């Protein structure tokens, strides 16, 4: 997983159509895995970032409802396996490396849209990366074989960004 994360071209395709089909497919696969199959992917242009805050509402998203449960499941798996220390180890190992590369990519593509856009992009990258890596650490436990965060990492691997959720819509750029 660390090798996979180190090869992600963070935000490199933001604002372009390159890789959109693959990114959209990854979101739909994650939705199917989490039983939220009626997801709609809404592609935004970068200029829409400034006004997007008004539209995003995680509380209304069925995908977020499923994703929000997963950190607790990861913690439970760690406890059941007697490997709670893995959470701290992976977090420490991963956070710095992903942060620097994601920040660099976000700054290059999103700097004209302000610090808030950069922070949101990097925060999303860190969240998905960390939980994807932690899920992989416990894939040998029951139910650990299907990593929904691994599917969401595919979006980042295409150079795009899943900006946010509202209702059954996944906003991407």
Sine and cosine of phi, psi and omega as CSV:
sin_phi,cos_phi,sin_psi,cos_psi,sin_omega,cos_omega
0.00,0.00,-0.64,0.77,0.02,-1.00
-0.88,0.47,-0.63,0.78,0.06,-1.00
-0.90,0.44,-0.69,0.73,0.01,-1.00
-0.86,0.51,-0.72,0.70,-0.02,-1.00
-0.91,0.41,-0.57,0.82,-0.02,-1.00
-0.95,0.32,-0.26,0.96,-0.02,-1.00
-0.99,-0.17,-0.01,1.00,-0.03,-1.00
-0.95,0.32,0.78,-0.63,0.07,-1.00
-1.00,0.07,0.97,0.26,-0.16,-0.99
-0.75,0.66,0.89,-0.46,0.15,-0.99
0.90,0.44,0.25,0.97,-0.08,-1.00
-0.91,0.42,-0.44,0.90,-0.02,-1.00
-0.97,-0.23,0.12,0.99,0.01,-1.00
-0.85,0.53,0.78,-0.62,0.00,-1.00
1.00,0.02,0.00,1.00,0.03,-1.00
-0.85,-0.53,0.20,-0.98,0.02,-1.00
-1.00,-0.03,-0.11,0.99,0.00,-1.00
-0.86,0.51,0.81,-0.58,0.07,-1.00
0.98,0.21,0.10,0.99,-0.04,-1.00
-0.89,0.45,-0.65,0.76,-0.02,-1.00
-0.89,0.47,-0.67,0.74,0.02,-1.00
-0.92,0.40,-0.65,0.76,0.02,-1.00
-0.90,0.43,-0.69,0.73,0.00,-1.00
-0.90,0.43,-0.65,0.76,0.03,-1.00
-0.88,0.47,-0.65,0.76,0.01,-1.00
-0.89,0.46,-0.67,0.74,0.03,-1.00
-0.89,0.45,-0.70,0.71,-0.02,-1.00
-0.91,0.42,-0.60,0.80,0.06,-1.00
-0.91,0.41,-0.66,0.75,0.05,-1.00
-0.89,0.45,-0.68,0.74,0.05,-1.00
-0.87,0.48,-0.66,0.75,0.02,-1.00
-0.90,0.43,-0.70,0.71,0.02,-1.00
-0.86,0.50,-0.60,0.80,-0.04,-1.00
-1.00,-0.08,0.18,0.98,0.05,-1.00
0.87,0.50,0.65,0.76,0.14,-0.99
-0.79,-0.61,0.90,0.44,-0.20,-0.98
-0.97,0.23,-0.19,0.98,-0.05,-1.00
-1.00,-0.03,0.47,0.88,-0.04,-1.00
-0.94,0.35,0.62,-0.79,0.12,-0.99
-0.91,-0.41,0.75,-0.67,0.07,-1.00
-1.00,-0.08,0.81,-0.59,0.02,-1.00
-0.92,-0.39,0.89,-0.45,0.01,-1.00
-1.00,0.03,0.75,-0.66,-0.02,-1.00
-0.93,-0.36,0.40,-0.92,0.22,-0.98
-1.00,-0.09,0.31,-0.95,-0.10,-1.00
-0.86,0.51,-0.50,0.86,-0.03,-1.00
-0.91,0.42,-0.34,0.94,-0.02,-1.00
-0.98,0.19,-0.21,0.98,-0.05,-1.00
-0.84,0.54,-0.65,0.76,-0.09,-1.00
-0.88,0.48,-0.58,0.82,-0.06,-1.00
-0.98,-0.18,0.04,1.00,-0.10,-0.99
-0.94,0.34,-0.50,0.87,-0.04,-1.00
-0.77,0.63,-0.58,0.81,-0.03,-1.00
-0.92,0.39,-0.49,0.87,-0.08,-1.00
-1.00,0.01,-0.44,0.90,-0.08,-1.00
-0.97,0.25,0.72,-0.69,0.01,-1.00
-0.49,-0.87,1.00,-0.02,-0.05,-1.00
-0.85,0.52,-0.57,0.82,-0.05,-1.00
-0.88,0.48,-0.43,0.90,-0.03,-1.00
-1.00,-0.03,0.00,1.00,-0.12,-0.99
-1.00,-0.10,0.85,-0.52,0.06,-1.00
-0.91,0.41,-0.52,0.85,0.04,-1.00
-0.92,0.40,-0.69,0.73,0.02,-1.00
-0.90,0.44,-0.61,0.80,0.03,-1.00
-0.85,0.53,-0.64,0.77,0.03,-1.00
-0.96,0.29,-0.70,0.71,-0.01,-1.00
-0.90,0.43,-0.59,0.81,-0.04,-1.00
-0.91,0.42,-0.41,0.91,0.02,-1.00
-0.97,0.22,-0.39,0.92,-0.19,-0.98
-0.93,0.36,-0.61,0.79,0.06,-1.00
-0.85,0.53,-0.62,0.79,0.06,-1.00
-0.91,0.42,-0.61,0.79,0.04,-1.00
-0.92,0.40,-0.62,0.78,0.04,-1.00
-0.89,0.45,-0.70,0.71,0.01,-1.00
-0.88,0.48,-0.68,0.73,0.03,-1.00
-0.88,0.47,-0.67,0.74,0.02,-1.00
-0.89,0.45,-0.65,0.76,0.02,-1.00
-0.88,0.47,-0.69,0.73,0.00,-1.00
-0.92,0.40,-0.69,0.72,0.00,-1.00
-0.89,0.46,-0.57,0.82,-0.01,-1.00
-1.00,0.07,-0.09,1.00,-0.03,-1.00
0.93,0.37,0.50,0.86,-0.07,-1.00
-0.82,-0.58,0.69,0.73,0.00,-1.00
-0.87,0.49,-0.52,0.85,-0.04,-1.00
-0.91,0.42,-0.36,0.93,0.01,-1.00
-0.88,0.47,-0.57,0.82,-0.01,-1.00
-0.87,0.50,-0.74,0.67,0.01,-1.00
-0.91,0.41,-0.69,0.73,-0.02,-1.00
-0.87,0.49,-0.75,0.67,-0.02,-1.00
-0.91,0.41,-0.67,0.74,0.01,-1.00
-0.87,0.50,-0.74,0.68,-0.01,-1.00
-0.90,0.43,-0.68,0.73,-0.05,-1.00
-0.92,0.40,-0.65,0.76,-0.16,-0.99
-1.00,0.07,-0.67,0.75,-0.18,-0.98
-0.81,0.58,-0.76,0.65,-0.08,-1.00
-0.92,0.40,-0.73,0.68,-0.03,-1.00
-0.89,0.46,-0.74,0.68,0.00,-1.00
-0.92,0.40,-0.67,0.74,-0.03,-1.00
-0.82,0.57,-0.78,0.63,-0.09,-1.00
-0.89,0.45,-0.71,0.71,-0.02,-1.00
-0.94,0.34,-0.66,0.75,0.02,-1.00
-0.91,0.41,-0.65,0.76,0.02,-1.00
-0.89,0.45,-0.69,0.72,0.02,-1.00
-0.85,0.52,-0.75,0.67,0.01,-1.00
-0.91,0.43,-0.67,0.74,0.00,-1.00
-0.91,0.41,-0.66,0.75,-0.01,-1.00
-0.89,0.46,-0.68,0.73,-0.02,-1.00
-0.88,0.48,-0.64,0.77,-0.08,-1.00
-1.00,-0.08,-0.46,0.89,-0.18,-0.98
-0.90,-0.43,-0.01,1.00,-0.05,-1.00
-0.80,0.60,-0.63,0.78,0.03,-1.00
-0.90,0.44,-0.28,0.96,-0.06,-1.00
-0.99,-0.16,0.06,1.00,0.15,-0.99
0.99,-0.14,0.21,-0.98,-0.05,-1.00
-0.89,0.45,-0.58,0.81,-0.02,-1.00
-0.88,0.47,-0.67,0.75,0.03,-1.00
-0.90,0.44,-0.68,0.74,0.01,-1.00
-0.89,0.45,-0.71,0.71,-0.01,-1.00
-0.89,0.45,-0.67,0.75,0.02,-1.00
-0.90,0.44,-0.69,0.73,0.00,-1.00
-0.89,0.46,-0.74,0.67,-0.02,-1.00
-0.92,0.39,-0.64,0.76,0.04,-1.00
-0.87,0.49,-0.67,0.74,0.04,-1.00
-0.89,0.45,-0.70,0.71,0.01,-1.00
-0.87,0.50,-0.71,0.70,0.00,-1.00
-0.90,0.43,-0.71,0.71,-0.03,-1.00
-0.87,0.50,-0.79,0.61,-0.04,-1.00
-0.92,0.40,-0.67,0.75,-0.01,-1.00
-0.90,0.45,-0.74,0.67,-0.04,-1.00
-0.89,0.46,-0.75,0.67,-0.02,-1.00
-0.94,0.35,-0.55,0.84,0.09,-1.00
-0.90,0.44,-0.68,0.73,0.01,-1.00
-0.93,0.38,-0.66,0.76,0.03,-1.00
-0.91,0.42,-0.66,0.75,0.03,-1.00
-0.85,0.53,-0.68,0.73,0.00,-1.00
-0.88,0.47,-0.54,0.84,-0.01,-1.00
-0.91,0.41,-0.38,0.93,-0.05,-1.00
-0.87,-0.49,0.39,0.92,-0.01,-1.00
-0.95,0.32,-0.12,0.99,0.07,-1.00
-1.00,0.04,0.01,1.00,0.03,-1.00
-0.99,-0.15,0.34,-0.94,-0.02,-1.00
-0.83,0.56,0.77,-0.64,0.02,-1.00
0.99,0.13,0.03,1.00,-0.05,-1.00
-1.00,0.01,-0.07,1.00,-0.10,-0.99
-0.95,0.30,-0.46,0.89,-0.02,-1.00
-0.97,-0.25,0.96,-0.28,-0.09,-1.00
-0.99,-0.12,0.98,-0.19,0.00,-1.00
-0.90,0.44,-0.50,0.86,0.03,-1.00
-0.95,0.32,-0.50,0.87,0.09,-1.00
-0.88,0.47,-0.61,0.79,0.06,-1.00
-0.92,0.39,-0.66,0.75,0.01,-1.00
-0.93,0.37,-0.47,0.88,0.08,-1.00
-0.90,0.44,-0.45,0.89,0.05,-1.00
-0.86,0.50,-0.55,0.84,0.05,-1.00
-0.87,0.49,-0.73,0.68,0.02,-1.00
-0.91,0.41,-0.56,0.83,0.02,-1.00
-0.91,0.42,-0.42,0.91,0.08,-1.00
-0.99,0.14,-0.12,0.99,-0.01,-1.00
1.00,-0.04,0.07,1.00,-0.02,-1.00
-0.98,-0.17,0.02,-1.00,-0.10,-1.00
-0.67,-0.74,0.85,-0.53,0.16,-0.99
-0.98,0.20,0.99,-0.15,-0.16,-0.99
-0.92,0.39,-0.68,0.73,-0.05,-1.00
-0.01,-1.00,-0.02,-1.00,-0.09,-1.00
-0.75,-0.66,0.54,-0.84,0.15,-0.99
-0.39,-0.92,0.83,-0.56,-0.06,-1.00
0.84,0.54,-0.74,-0.68,0.01,-1.00
-0.99,-0.12,0.32,0.95,-0.02,-1.00
-0.97,-0.23,0.69,-0.73,0.12,-0.99
-0.92,-0.39,0.90,-0.44,0.00,-1.00
-1.00,0.03,0.78,-0.63,-0.04,-1.00
-0.74,-0.67,0.42,-0.91,0.04,-1.00
-0.64,-0.77,0.00,0.00,0.00,0.00
